[in-house]
Amino acid sequence: MKNSIKVERAKKNMTQAELAKLAGVSRQTINAMELGKYAPSTILALKLASIFEVEISQIFILEETDWE
């Protein structure tokens, strides 16, 4: 799954640590998501969408391999 967390963070001039604090996770979790190494829970995805004030589909994009 692709994501635009880093782009959305940049739009809000926010560090990984700041986003992590708002979302209630570690900075390492945010880093892992940005690198595509971790797929968030539904609750975390909803939190991020709320923080960024966008729809979830603007942050997370399914790739072809996610359907396999």
N, C-alpha and C positions, 0 to 999 in steps of 0.2 A: 504494500500500500504506500502510495506517495503521499507526501504532505507538504503544506506550505507554512509550517509553524515558524520557521526562521524568517520568512518574508513578512508574516503577520506581526512577529515580534519587532522587526525593523520598522514597520509602519507606526508602531506605538513607542518606538525608541526604548525598548525594554530589554533587559539582560535575561539570560537564561535563569539566573538566580531569582530575579524579580518575578518572572512568570511562574517559576516553581513555587514560590511562596504563595502567590495568589491562587494557584491551582491545588496547593496542599500536597505537593510531591517534591522529590529531591531534584536538584539541578541535573544530576546524572540521568534521571528519567527524561527530562526535557531534552538533554543532549542525545540520548539513545533514540528518542522519537524523531528528532531532526535528522539523524543519520539513517533512519529507516530500520533500525535494529529492534524497535519495540513498538508494538501496536497497542494503543491505549484502550482501556475499558470504555464502555459506552458512557459511563458517568464522567470519566476524565475528558473524553471527547466533547461532551456537552459543556463541561466547565470551560474548556478552552474556547469553544465557540462563543460562549457567553462573555468571557474575558475580552475576546477580540471583536465582539459585537458583529459576528457574521454567522452564516449558516454552516453547519458541520461540513456540508458538501463543498464549501469553499476552502476548507482546510485539508480534508482527507479525500483522496481519490483512489478508487480501487483500480488495480492493474489486472491485466489479463490472467496472470499467474495466481491471483487471489481467488479465482473461480475454480481452480483445480483442486 
